[in-house]
Amino acid sequence: MVVEYVRYVIPEQQRQQFEEAYAEATAVLDASEHCLAYELTRCVEQPGHYVLRIEWDSIEGHEQGFRTSAGFQTFFRLVAPYFDGIQEMRHYERTAVVS
């Protein structure tokens, strides 16, 4: 399992549409056998800062499975307008430090 983190900075006038786009895009994530869990969080101190966290079964499952699936085009269409706000998009693996 890997965890993808996508950090966004979204201008105030786009925040509602951004959250609505991701709310709609979750249907595609829910349908993917490779997506194990996800959450979109917003910073309390800086409301324009968001972190999207997606647990994937593997990097291959994300990049070759999800990204080549029929639903990916729908997902991409919904979230692509916000790609300029991406500050980081990376895969991480868990360490032994967990609770």
Buried (B, 14 or more C-beta within 10 A) or exposed (E): EBBBEBBBBBEEEBBEEBBEBBEEBBEBBEBBEBBBEBEBEBEEEEEBBBBBBBBBBEEEBBEEBBEEBEBBEBBEEBBEEBEEBBEEEEBEEEEEEEE
